[in-house]
Amino acid sequence: MQADKKLDLCGVLAPYCLLMCKSELAYMEPEAILEVHLRDPQTIEDLLTILDRSGETVLAQLQGEDHTCLWILKGKSKRPHAAASPGM
């Protein structure tokens, strides 16, 4: 599968690898594909949960000999609404 960006997080400890993945996705255009490599099974489960809640789609998951590779489709951009400031 062709990815727009690749992120190797095999040597990165949780929760930093989760933050790095979400940060990378935040800067990608909607419908772009991010390829992520991870080793820790618990981190993979945590990431899958986070992605499900945030609207990203896991297109494929491939278990390698020493790591797992995920292909993530960036969901539609959700822009936070600016907080209304009190009248001055």
Rosetta blueprint (number, residue, H / E / L):
1 M L
2 Q L
3 A L
4 D L
5 K E
6 K E
7 L E
8 D E
9 L L
10 C L
11 G L
12 V L
13 L L
14 A L
15 P L
16 Y H
17 C H
18 L H
19 L H
20 M H
21 C H
22 K H
23 S H
24 E H
25 L H
26 A H
27 Y L
28 M L
29 E L
30 P L
31 E L
32 A L
33 I E
34 L E
35 E E
36 V E
37 H E
38 L E
39 R L
40 D L
41 P H
42 Q H
43 T H
44 I H
45 E H
46 D H
47 L H
48 L H
49 T H
50 I H
51 L H
52 D H
53 R H
54 S H
55 G L
56 E L
57 T E
58 V E
59 L E
60 A E
61 Q E
62 L E
63 Q E
64 G L
65 E L
66 D L
67 H L
68 T E
69 C E
70 L E
71 W E
72 I E
73 L E
74 K L
75 G L
76 K L
77 S L
78 K L
79 R L
80 P L
81 H L
82 A L
83 A L
84 A L
85 S L
86 P L
87 G L
88 M L
